[in-house]
Amino acid sequence: MNTPLPPPPPYHHGTDPQYAQHAAATFTLDDYGSALVLAGPCPRCGRPMDFTVVKELFRATTTATDPAPTRAVVMYCTVETVYEGAPDGHTGCGAYWSLLLPTTHP
């Protein structure tokens, strides 16, 4: 039995260091060759979401001293719900955060 989600919070454009920590612990990362898809619950509203990152935007060469460099990727809630108080035309709860992604993946 699935536990129902609590009512969505009102829209709030903002971040919190805990958002990145929660996303790092709960999101999965799928590599589709030309893009990465991160999937998991939004750290603010808890709704399931996907976030696509095109690899060409952060591809870098590696060196012997830095075998797995990382790039910061700014993510945001991509839930396709219009939250109370959201600006016209905006979906998602307004949360955003930054994650470090390796430029190479197994």
C-alpha positions in Angstrom: 0.0 0.0 0.0 1.4 3.4 -1.0 1.4 6.1 1.7 -0.4 9.2 0.3 1.7 12.3 0.0 0.9 15.2 2.4 -0.8 18.3 0.8 1.8 20.2 -1.3 3.4 23.2 0.3 2.8 26.7 -1.2 5.2 27.9 -3.9 8.4 29.3 -2.5 11.4 30.2 -4.7 14.4 29.3 -2.5 17.0 26.8 -1.4 18.4 25.2 1.7 21.6 23.2 2.2 19.5 20.2 3.2 17.9 20.1 -0.2 21.2 19.0 -1.8 21.9 16.6 0.9 18.5 15.0 0.6 18.8 14.8 -3.2 22.3 13.3 -3.1 20.9 10.6 -0.8 17.7 9.8 -2.6 18.1 10.5 -6.3 19.1 7.8 -8.8 21.4 8.7 -11.8 20.8 7.0 -15.2 23.3 7.5 -18.0 21.7 7.6 -21.4 24.9 8.4 -23.4 24.2 12.0 -24.4 22.2 12.9 -21.2 21.9 12.0 -17.5 18.6 11.7 -15.8 18.3 12.2 -12.1 15.1 10.9 -10.5 13.8 11.1 -7.0 11.6 13.0 -4.6 11.9 16.8 -4.6 13.6 17.6 -1.3 11.1 20.3 -0.5 7.7 19.0 -1.6 8.4 15.3 -1.7 6.8 14.7 -5.1 8.5 12.4 -7.6 10.5 14.3 -10.3 13.0 13.8 -13.1 15.8 16.2 -14.0 17.7 15.8 -17.3 21.2 17.1 -17.7 22.7 17.1 -21.2 26.3 15.8 -21.0 27.8 18.2 -23.5 27.2 21.0 -21.1 29.6 19.7 -18.5 31.9 17.2 -20.3 35.6 17.7 -19.5 38.8 15.9 -20.1 40.3 14.0 -17.2 43.9 14.0 -16.1 46.0 11.5 -14.2 45.9 13.8 -11.1 42.2 14.2 -11.3 40.6 10.9 -12.5 37.0 11.8 -11.7 36.4 15.5 -11.9 33.0 16.9 -10.9 30.8 19.7 -12.1 28.1 21.5 -10.1 24.7 21.2 -11.6 21.9 23.5 -10.4 18.7 21.5 -10.1 15.2 22.6 -9.4 11.8 21.1 -8.7 10.4 19.9 -12.0 7.1 18.6 -10.6 4.4 19.4 -13.2 2.0 20.8 -10.6 1.1 24.5 -10.3 1.6 25.3 -6.6 -0.4 27.9 -4.7 1.3 31.2 -5.0 3.4 30.3 -8.0 4.0 33.0 -10.6 1.9 32.6 -13.8 3.1 29.9 -16.0 5.4 28.3 -13.4 5.2 24.7 -12.2 7.1 23.1 -9.4 7.4 24.1 -5.7 10.2 26.7 -6.3 13.0 24.7 -4.6 16.5 24.6 -6.2 19.8 23.2 -5.1 23.2 22.3 -6.5 24.7 18.8 -6.8 28.2 17.8 -7.8 28.1 15.2 -10.6 31.1 13.2 -11.8 31.9 13.9 -15.4 32.5 10.1 -16.0 30.0 7.4 -15.0 30.4 3.6 -14.8 
